[in-house]
Amino acid sequence: MSRLSAALTAPAVARNREPILAVLRNVLPTRGKVLEIASGTGEHAVHFACALPGLTWQPSDRDPQALRSIGAHRDQRQLPNILEPVELDVTASIWPVGLADAVVAINMIHIAPWQATEGLIRGAARILPQGCPLFLYGPFKEGGEHTAPSNAAFDADLRSRNPDWGVRDLGDVCELASAHGFDVIERIPMPANNLSVVFRKRGDVRLGDAKED
């Protein structure tokens, strides 16, 4: 079996990649390294790397099947600015990437225990210099309430599969991020009752030629 045959597809990617890309164009620096956490199939990674050629995209995941799929999509596209995927567990005290200009996590924190959200934000705080962004995308509760019936049903389904999973409250995530040195810059409504949430490491120094918000 060739490595290319390991490429997986997720239908949601085709639906959300362009709206997410539109936000990332305004959030990410024009050059530098972006660490994507929980890259999944790898389809987002190759799409964003192709659209943002000034950035070096570092995909990662902790699941071996996902890592194989990311590698297969990377091999198919042969883009010069996407790196070989790395195995990364956000709860680890040391990550295989020690420095980045941005951290991106798409549809991750609700399909993982709360400890993973803690690890993600703690790790991003370690590797991001001042002024650099942390970008989260997915469904969120706000003020303890779901923002749509579909999100409530999705949350119930997640918790039936694993009681440690579930749609997170944006206030809890923002409080955690603040405790680790991040400011909330923007909350952006997205299709299908999702949000893009942009945090920035406190301080004025940015690596690369960052765009203004």
C-alpha atoms as one frame of an Amber mdcrd trajectory, in Angstrom:
protein
   0.000   0.000   0.000   1.408   3.385  -1.015   1.577   6.288   1.385  -0.790
   8.273  -0.850  -3.571   5.734  -0.256  -3.633   6.788   3.415  -5.185  10.165
   2.557  -8.514  10.652   4.350 -11.254  13.180   3.628 -13.678  14.963   5.935
 -16.811  16.473   4.328 -16.798  19.416   6.767 -13.472  20.633   5.401 -14.915
  21.473   1.984 -17.656  23.477   3.707 -15.585  25.459   6.176 -12.121  25.900
   4.671 -12.890  29.074   2.704 -14.639  30.931   5.563 -11.783  29.967   7.892
  -9.178  31.023   5.327 -10.853  34.427   4.990 -10.350  34.974   8.732  -6.808
  33.595   8.764  -5.749  36.036   6.056  -6.433  38.857   8.515  -5.114  37.088
  11.622  -1.873  35.379  10.631   1.417  37.098   9.856   2.387  37.259   6.203
   5.485  35.137   6.873   6.720  32.815   9.608   5.777  29.399  10.971   2.230
  28.342  11.826   1.745  25.330  14.083  -1.582  23.629  13.451  -2.739  21.494
  16.366  -4.836  18.371  15.687  -4.598  18.664  11.913  -6.844  15.629  11.407
  -7.020  14.537   7.781  -4.516  17.218   6.721  -6.871  18.818   4.195  -6.931
  22.151   6.007  -3.147  22.160   6.205  -2.574  21.770   2.466  -5.368  24.200
   1.582  -4.041  26.941   3.832  -0.413  26.334   2.888  -1.336  26.676  -0.780
  -3.309  29.883  -0.197  -0.719  31.468   2.130   2.637  30.813   0.442   4.583
  33.187   2.695   3.922  30.977   5.708   5.530  27.680   6.628   2.772  25.337
   7.822   3.601  22.755  10.486   0.786  20.199  10.816   0.543  17.963  13.872
  -1.650  15.345  15.487  -1.412  12.670  18.164  -3.275  10.001  16.167  -1.146
   7.721  13.923  -3.882   7.397  11.297  -4.237  11.174  11.114  -0.472  11.585
  10.775  -0.469   9.138   7.857  -3.340  11.023   6.187  -1.622  14.395   6.644
   1.550  12.978   5.119  -0.380  11.567   2.170  -2.094  14.886   1.401   1.260
  16.621   1.715   2.826  14.174  -0.731  -0.029  14.679  -3.198   0.267  18.465
  -3.255   4.091  18.740  -3.087   3.934  22.222  -1.588   7.293  23.711  -0.542
   5.878  25.435   2.557   4.219  22.524   4.359   6.397  20.474   6.677   6.272
  16.775   7.514   3.618  16.284  10.233   4.804  15.805  13.792   3.268  13.766
  16.581   2.093  16.185  19.239   0.132  15.626  22.447  -1.018  19.007  23.727
  -0.925  17.804  27.333   2.819  17.089  27.135   5.121  19.451  29.000   7.446
  19.678  25.990   6.215  19.990  22.415   8.235  18.928  19.346   7.914  22.508
  18.059   9.655  24.982  20.346   8.774  28.248  18.593   6.045  29.413  16.229
   4.617  32.677  14.928   1.012  31.456  15.275  -0.919  28.474  16.634  -4.129
  27.273  14.956  -6.581  24.696  16.344  -9.693  23.880  14.311 -12.513  21.736
  15.720 -10.330  20.360  18.470 -11.289  21.438  21.964 -14.809  19.968  21.948
 -13.600  16.528  20.795 -11.144  16.187  23.667 -11.149  16.391  27.477 -10.903
  19.804  29.111  -7.311  18.910  30.023  -6.524  19.131  26.307  -7.776  22.718
  26.179  -5.616  23.501  29.195  -2.629  21.864  27.513  -3.257  23.666  24.232
  -3.329  27.113  25.797  -0.462  26.399  28.174   1.679  25.075  25.319   0.789
  27.942  22.990   1.842  30.369  25.707   5.225  28.605  25.882   6.037  28.721
  22.180   4.470  31.999  21.007   6.398  35.252  21.371   4.589  38.377  22.485
   2.059  39.713  20.006   1.545  36.419  18.168  -1.910  34.875  17.617  -3.682
  31.776  18.860  -6.670  30.952  16.648  -9.509  28.640  17.688 -12.445  27.537
  15.539 -15.501  25.507  16.437 -18.803  25.580  18.330 -18.968  27.307  21.708
 -21.506  27.933  24.429 -21.823  31.537  25.558 -22.912  32.506  29.036 -23.456
  28.825  29.783 -26.024  28.474  26.981 -25.867  26.906  23.543 -26.147  29.374
  20.698 -28.311  27.094  18.534 -30.380  23.893  18.902 -27.988  22.135  16.525
 -25.089  22.877  18.855 -27.045  21.523  21.830 -27.741  18.304  19.920 -24.105
  18.067  18.882 -22.984  18.557  22.478 -25.305  15.788  23.665 -23.955  13.454
  20.979 -20.350  14.224  21.938 -21.009  13.558  25.623 -22.785  10.286  24.813
 -19.641   9.150  23.005 -17.283  10.350  25.734 -18.410  12.145  28.911 -15.166
  14.141  28.931 -15.946  15.686  25.543 -18.375  18.514  24.857 -18.904  22.021
  23.515 -16.930  24.417  25.721 -18.137  27.700  27.137 -16.347  30.618  25.528
 -16.097  32.415  28.849 -14.217  29.497  30.391 -11.827  29.339  27.463 -11.194
  33.089  27.547 -10.585  33.011  31.306  -8.080  30.204  30.872  -6.355  32.024
  28.022  -6.137  35.234  30.032  -4.508  33.374  32.911  -1.786  32.246  30.489
  -1.049  35.677  29.068  -3.458  35.986  26.133  -5.862  38.790  25.294  -9.065
  38.098  23.378  -8.819  40.103  20.172 -11.881  39.071  18.205 -14.937  36.824
  18.232 -16.093  36.164  14.675 -19.415  34.412  13.882 -18.966  31.670  11.294
 -21.301  29.460   9.250 -23.118  26.536  10.922 -23.178  28.273  14.329 -19.411
  28.114  14.796 -17.041  30.836  15.963 -13.538  31.916  15.140 -11.881  33.211
  18.300  -8.613  35.120  18.051  -6.279  35.515  21.020  -2.967  37.325  21.029
  -0.042  36.887  23.396   0.219  40.021  25.484   2.826  42.500  24.294   3.616
  44.573  21.228   6.348  42.496  19.569   5.358  40.378  16.577   7.491  38.096
  14.445   7.159  38.404  10.701   5.209  41.103   8.879   1.973  40.815  10.820
  -1.141  42.348   9.328  -3.112  44.788  11.393  -6.480  43.604  12.720
